[in-house]
Amino acid sequence: MTAQARQTGGAWGWVLLAGLFEVGFTYALKMSQQDDKYLGAFLLCAVISFECLSQALKTLGVGLAYAVWTGIGSVGTILLGLLLFGDSLSALRLGLLAVLVASIVGLKALDR
């Protein structure tokens, strides 16, 4: 594996972490509607998410990294809503979620 491939792989790791912390800050934001003690977690997750994305942008293009970051956050937040908050899942919503995941995978594949 070349040094550039390792650097790019590390950048994608930063994007993944950024996306996971984006899910964390949306969860904390939702919970802060009921209890202010979650505001600190919201701010911490938001700062970490943006810092991880910033690290990724040292290597990756901004458009691609941003699209994948928001995609991870969107899919994760939808799953969180389904699992923890009782959000509904229609066939249309499931299909659109599959298109979103396929788009993220496709964008990542084009980066090679």
C-alpha atoms as an extended CHARMM CRD file, in Angstrom:
* protein
*
       112  EXT
         1         1  MET       CA              0.0000000000        0.0000000000        0.0000000000  PROA      1               0.0000000000
         2         2  THR       CA              1.3650000000        3.3830000000       -0.9640000000  PROA      2               0.0000000000
         3         3  ALA       CA              1.7090000000        6.3050000000        1.4080000000  PROA      3               0.0000000000
         4         4  GLN       CA             -0.9870000000        8.1670000000       -0.5190000000  PROA      4               0.0000000000
         5         5  ALA       CA             -3.4030000000        5.2260000000       -0.1800000000  PROA      5               0.0000000000
         6         6  ARG       CA             -2.7570000000        5.0950000000        3.5770000000  PROA      6               0.0000000000
         7         7  GLN       CA             -3.3160000000        8.8490000000        3.8350000000  PROA      7               0.0000000000
         8         8  THR       CA             -6.5810000000        8.6280000000        1.8890000000  PROA      8               0.0000000000
         9         9  GLY       CA             -7.7310000000        5.6600000000        3.9720000000  PROA      9               0.0000000000
        10        10  GLY       CA             -7.0040000000        7.6140000000        7.1300000000  PROA      10              0.0000000000
        11        11  ALA       CA             -8.9760000000       10.5540000000        5.7840000000  PROA      11              0.0000000000
        12        12  TRP       CA            -11.9920000000        8.3010000000        5.2180000000  PROA      12              0.0000000000
        13        13  GLY       CA            -11.6360000000        7.1320000000        8.8070000000  PROA      13              0.0000000000
        14        14  TRP       CA            -11.9010000000       10.7750000000        9.8720000000  PROA      14              0.0000000000
        15        15  VAL       CA            -15.0680000000       11.1580000000        7.7570000000  PROA      15              0.0000000000
        16        16  LEU       CA            -16.5760000000        8.0590000000        9.3710000000  PROA      16              0.0000000000
        17        17  LEU       CA            -15.8200000000        9.3890000000       12.8530000000  PROA      17              0.0000000000
        18        18  ALA       CA            -17.2230000000       12.7890000000       11.9000000000  PROA      18              0.0000000000
        19        19  GLY       CA            -20.4320000000       11.1250000000       10.7160000000  PROA      19              0.0000000000
        20        20  LEU       CA            -20.7870000000        9.1100000000       13.9100000000  PROA      20              0.0000000000
        21        21  PHE       CA            -20.3360000000       12.2100000000       16.0400000000  PROA      21              0.0000000000
        22        22  GLU       CA            -22.9090000000       13.9610000000       13.8520000000  PROA      22              0.0000000000
        23        23  VAL       CA            -25.3630000000       11.2470000000       14.8620000000  PROA      23              0.0000000000
        24        24  GLY       CA            -24.3030000000       11.8670000000       18.4610000000  PROA      24              0.0000000000
        25        25  PHE       CA            -25.0150000000       15.5650000000       18.2630000000  PROA      25              0.0000000000
        26        26  THR       CA            -28.4280000000       15.0520000000       16.6710000000  PROA      26              0.0000000000
        27        27  TYR       CA            -29.3030000000       12.5650000000       19.4200000000  PROA      27              0.0000000000
        28        28  ALA       CA            -28.1340000000       15.0080000000       22.1060000000  PROA      28              0.0000000000
        29        29  LEU       CA            -30.0610000000       17.8250000000       20.4110000000  PROA      29              0.0000000000
        30        30  LYS       CA            -33.2380000000       15.7400000000       20.4760000000  PROA      30              0.0000000000
        31        31  MET       CA            -32.6940000000       14.8050000000       24.1200000000  PROA      31              0.0000000000
        32        32  SER       CA            -31.9520000000       18.4150000000       25.0890000000  PROA      32              0.0000000000
        33        33  GLN       CA            -35.5540000000       19.2520000000       24.1820000000  PROA      33              0.0000000000
        34        34  GLN       CA            -36.5200000000       17.3100000000       27.3130000000  PROA      34              0.0000000000
        35        35  ASP       CA            -33.5080000000       17.9320000000       29.5520000000  PROA      35              0.0000000000
        36        36  ASP       CA            -30.9060000000       20.7050000000       29.3440000000  PROA      36              0.0000000000
        37        37  LYS       CA            -28.1680000000       18.4140000000       30.6580000000  PROA      37              0.0000000000
        38        38  TYR       CA            -27.7030000000       17.1240000000       27.0860000000  PROA      38              0.0000000000
        39        39  LEU       CA            -26.6030000000       20.5250000000       25.7600000000  PROA      39              0.0000000000
        40        40  GLY       CA            -22.9930000000       19.8830000000       26.7750000000  PROA      40              0.0000000000
        41        41  ALA       CA            -22.9990000000       16.5510000000       24.9410000000  PROA      41              0.0000000000
        42        42  PHE       CA            -24.5140000000       18.2770000000       21.9130000000  PROA      42              0.0000000000
        43        43  LEU       CA            -21.7530000000       20.8870000000       21.8450000000  PROA      43              0.0000000000
        44        44  LEU       CA            -18.9850000000       18.3490000000       22.4520000000  PROA      44              0.0000000000
        45        45  CYS       CA            -20.2100000000       16.0080000000       19.7050000000  PROA      45              0.0000000000
        46        46  ALA       CA            -20.6280000000       18.9220000000       17.2900000000  PROA      46              0.0000000000
        47        47  VAL       CA            -17.0960000000       20.1950000000       17.9180000000  PROA      47              0.0000000000
        48        48  ILE       CA            -15.6000000000       16.7020000000       17.5740000000  PROA      48              0.0000000000
        49        49  SER       CA            -17.5900000000       16.0600000000       14.3950000000  PROA      49              0.0000000000
        50        50  PHE       CA            -16.4000000000       19.2740000000       12.7600000000  PROA      50              0.0000000000
        51        51  GLU       CA            -12.8050000000       18.6840000000       13.8710000000  PROA      51              0.0000000000
        52        52  CYS       CA            -12.8270000000       15.1630000000       12.4090000000  PROA      52              0.0000000000
        53        53  LEU       CA            -14.2390000000       16.5170000000        9.1560000000  PROA      53              0.0000000000
        54        54  SER       CA            -11.5750000000       19.2170000000        9.1750000000  PROA      54              0.0000000000
        55        55  GLN       CA             -8.8680000000       16.5550000000        9.4810000000  PROA      55              0.0000000000
        56        56  ALA       CA            -10.3570000000       14.6550000000        6.5270000000  PROA      56              0.0000000000
        57        57  LEU       CA            -10.4180000000       17.7990000000        4.3870000000  PROA      57              0.0000000000
        58        58  LYS       CA             -6.6280000000       17.9680000000        4.5670000000  PROA      58              0.0000000000
        59        59  THR       CA             -6.6360000000       15.0510000000        2.1030000000  PROA      59              0.0000000000
        60        60  LEU       CA            -10.1040000000       14.7290000000        0.5520000000  PROA      60              0.0000000000
        61        61  GLY       CA            -12.0560000000       17.1170000000       -1.6330000000  PROA      61              0.0000000000
        62        62  VAL       CA            -14.6110000000       19.1840000000        0.2440000000  PROA      62              0.0000000000
        63        63  GLY       CA            -17.6170000000       18.2210000000       -1.8990000000  PROA      63              0.0000000000
        64        64  LEU       CA            -17.0960000000       14.4820000000       -1.6340000000  PROA      64              0.0000000000
        65        65  ALA       CA            -16.1530000000       14.5060000000        2.0510000000  PROA      65              0.0000000000
        66        66  TYR       CA            -19.1370000000       16.7050000000        2.9280000000  PROA      66              0.0000000000
        67        67  ALA       CA            -21.5610000000       14.5330000000        0.9510000000  PROA      67              0.0000000000
        68        68  VAL       CA            -20.3760000000       11.3500000000        2.6420000000  PROA      68              0.0000000000
        69        69  TRP       CA            -20.3020000000       13.0090000000        6.0940000000  PROA      69              0.0000000000
        70        70  THR       CA            -23.8770000000       14.2210000000        5.7950000000  PROA      70              0.0000000000
        71        71  GLY       CA            -24.9330000000       10.8780000000        4.3240000000  PROA      71              0.0000000000
        72        72  ILE       CA            -23.5010000000        8.9710000000        7.2850000000  PROA      72              0.0000000000
        73        73  GLY       CA            -25.1650000000       11.4220000000        9.6320000000  PROA      73              0.0000000000
        74        74  SER       CA            -28.4910000000       11.1440000000        7.8120000000  PROA      74              0.0000000000
        75        75  VAL       CA            -28.5460000000        7.3490000000        7.7120000000  PROA      75              0.0000000000
        76        76  GLY       CA            -27.3800000000        7.1050000000       11.3160000000  PROA      76              0.0000000000
        77        77  THR       CA            -29.9460000000        9.6240000000       12.5070000000  PROA      77              0.0000000000
        78        78  ILE       CA            -32.7590000000        7.8410000000       10.6640000000  PROA      78              0.0000000000
        79        79  LEU       CA            -31.7240000000        4.5320000000       12.2480000000  PROA      79              0.0000000000
        80        80  LEU       CA            -31.4990000000        6.2210000000       15.6470000000  PROA      80              0.0000000000
        81        81  GLY       CA            -35.0120000000        7.5810000000       15.2020000000  PROA      81              0.0000000000
        82        82  LEU       CA            -36.3050000000        4.1390000000       14.2990000000  PROA      82              0.0000000000
        83        83  LEU       CA            -34.5850000000        2.3620000000       17.1740000000  PROA      83              0.0000000000
        84        84  LEU       CA            -34.9110000000        4.8800000000       20.0020000000  PROA      84              0.0000000000
        85        85  PHE       CA            -37.7280000000        7.2630000000       19.1970000000  PROA      85              0.0000000000
        86        86  GLY       CA            -40.2620000000        5.0430000000       17.4480000000  PROA      86              0.0000000000
        87        87  ASP       CA            -40.1070000000        6.7910000000       14.0810000000  PROA      87              0.0000000000
        88        88  SER       CA            -42.0470000000        4.9650000000       11.3830000000  PROA      88              0.0000000000
        89        89  LEU       CA            -40.4790000000        3.1490000000        8.4380000000  PROA      89              0.0000000000
        90        90  SER       CA            -42.5530000000        3.0010000000        5.2840000000  PROA      90              0.0000000000
        91        91  ALA       CA            -41.5490000000        1.1250000000        2.1500000000  PROA      91              0.0000000000
        92        92  LEU       CA            -40.8450000000        4.4500000000        0.4390000000  PROA      92              0.0000000000
        93        93  ARG       CA            -38.6600000000        5.6520000000        3.3050000000  PROA      93              0.0000000000
        94        94  LEU       CA            -36.7510000000        2.3400000000        3.2890000000  PROA      94              0.0000000000
        95        95  GLY       CA            -36.2450000000        2.5990000000       -0.4730000000  PROA      95              0.0000000000
        96        96  LEU       CA            -34.9790000000        6.1610000000       -0.2510000000  PROA      96              0.0000000000
        97        97  LEU       CA            -32.6450000000        5.1720000000        2.5770000000  PROA      97              0.0000000000
        98        98  ALA       CA            -31.2490000000        2.3990000000        0.3570000000  PROA      98              0.0000000000
        99        99  VAL       CA            -30.6960000000        4.9370000000       -2.4470000000  PROA      99              0.0000000000
       100       100  LEU       CA            -28.8650000000        7.2040000000        0.0010000000  PROA      100             0.0000000000
       101       101  VAL       CA            -26.5910000000        4.3740000000        1.1610000000  PROA      101             0.0000000000
       102       102  ALA       CA            -25.9350000000        3.3210000000       -2.4440000000  PROA      102             0.0000000000
       103       103  SER       CA            -25.0800000000        6.9240000000       -3.3120000000  PROA      103             0.0000000000
       104       104  ILE       CA            -22.5880000000        7.1490000000       -0.4510000000  PROA      104             0.0000000000
       105       105  VAL       CA            -20.9570000000        3.8750000000       -1.5120000000  PROA      105             0.0000000000
       106       106  GLY       CA            -20.9010000000        5.0560000000       -5.1380000000  PROA      106             0.0000000000
       107       107  LEU       CA            -19.2770000000        8.3740000000       -4.2590000000  PROA      107             0.0000000000
       108       108  LYS       CA            -16.6550000000        6.5760000000       -2.2040000000  PROA      108             0.0000000000
       109       109  ALA       CA            -15.9800000000        4.1140000000       -5.0460000000  PROA      109             0.0000000000
       110       110  LEU       CA            -15.4610000000        6.9660000000       -7.5060000000  PROA      110             0.0000000000
       111       111  ASP       CA            -12.7580000000        8.4160000000       -5.2640000000  PROA      111             0.0000000000
       112       112  ARG       CA            -10.3090000000        5.6290000000       -6.1380000000  PROA      112             0.0000000000
